[in-house]
Amino acid sequence: MEPQHAVDIGREAVNLALMVAAPILITGLVVGLLVGLVQALTQVQEQTVSFVPKIVLMVVVASLTLPWLIEMMVTYTSDLISGIPSSL
């Protein structure tokens, strides 16, 4: 295996990890910002007010994007496994 091939595999793995995590993390970020803004405007500083909506919406987004995420991971894994003979 050439060093460039190993670097390409690592780059693809990092890109896949970012693509898989992005919808859930972006949802948490947006909801956290909106809830933080509402808390600042209403001066309600309860921790559960910010925690519960984030968790609920992140679970909803994860369940909605799960087929796409699994398809991406299966495609990457099958490409990686099928590329083993050519890398030797």
Phi, psi and omega per residue, in radians:
M1 nan 2.321 3.116
E2 -1.432 2.635 3.141
P3 -1.039 -0.627 -3.140
Q4 -1.142 -0.604 3.110
H5 -1.137 -0.733 3.107
A6 -1.120 -0.677 3.107
V7 -1.144 -0.706 3.120
D8 -1.114 -0.726 3.103
I9 -1.099 -0.751 3.107
G10 -1.121 -0.703 3.120
R11 -1.119 -0.754 3.107
E12 -1.110 -0.651 3.123
A13 -1.152 -0.722 3.123
V14 -1.163 -0.733 3.103
N15 -1.080 -0.726 3.112
L16 -1.121 -0.752 3.130
A17 -1.068 -0.706 3.103
L18 -1.169 -0.706 3.128
M19 -1.166 -0.638 -3.135
V20 -1.258 -0.678 -3.078
A21 -1.466 -0.378 -3.007
A22 -1.013 -0.862 -3.091
P23 -1.053 -0.691 -3.105
I24 -1.257 -0.752 -3.131
L25 -1.200 -0.674 3.115
I26 -1.149 -0.674 3.079
T27 -1.070 -0.809 3.115
G28 -1.065 -0.678 3.133
L29 -1.152 -0.838 -3.105
V30 -1.143 -0.802 3.141
V31 -1.127 -0.704 3.112
G32 -1.082 -0.718 3.106
L33 -1.146 -0.751 -3.141
L34 -1.156 -0.759 3.130
V35 -1.167 -0.677 3.089
G36 -1.094 -0.679 3.093
L37 -1.142 -0.767 3.115
V38 -1.115 -0.704 3.123
Q39 -1.142 -0.661 3.121
A40 -1.185 -0.655 -3.136
L41 -1.259 -0.637 -3.102
T42 -1.674 -0.122 -3.123
Q43 1.032 0.582 3.020
V44 -1.719 1.977 -3.046
Q45 -1.932 0.725 3.125
E46 -1.487 2.316 -3.082
Q47 -1.170 -0.647 -3.096
T48 -1.215 -0.399 3.117
V49 -1.133 -0.585 3.128
S50 -1.566 -0.475 -3.053
F51 -1.344 -0.832 -3.031
V52 -1.112 -0.863 3.133
P53 -1.072 -0.649 3.125
K54 -1.097 -0.843 -3.116
I55 -1.109 -0.773 -3.108
V56 -1.094 -0.842 -3.107
L57 -1.228 -0.563 3.081
M58 -1.175 -0.653 3.080
V59 -1.175 -0.698 3.112
V60 -1.103 -0.799 3.136
V61 -1.143 -0.698 3.107
A62 -1.091 -0.715 -3.137
S63 -1.240 -0.577 3.114
L64 -1.285 -0.607 -3.103
T65 -1.672 0.032 -3.088
L66 -1.014 -0.767 3.113
P67 -1.051 -0.722 3.116
W68 -1.141 -0.739 3.129
L69 -1.111 -0.756 3.131
I70 -1.140 -0.714 3.112
E71 -1.053 -0.743 3.118
M72 -1.111 -0.754 -3.121
M73 -1.191 -0.686 3.123
V74 -1.169 -0.720 3.113
T75 -1.093 -0.795 3.123
Y76 -1.084 -0.774 -3.114
T77 -1.140 -0.750 3.136
S78 -1.175 -0.655 3.053
D79 -1.120 -0.693 3.140
L80 -1.157 -0.765 -3.128
I81 -1.220 -0.711 3.131
S82 -1.208 -0.360 3.122
G83 -1.496 -0.057 -3.118
I84 -1.084 -0.819 -3.115
P85 -1.085 -0.595 -3.129
S86 -1.335 -0.313 -3.120
S87 -1.546 -0.170 -3.128
L88 -1.435 nan nan
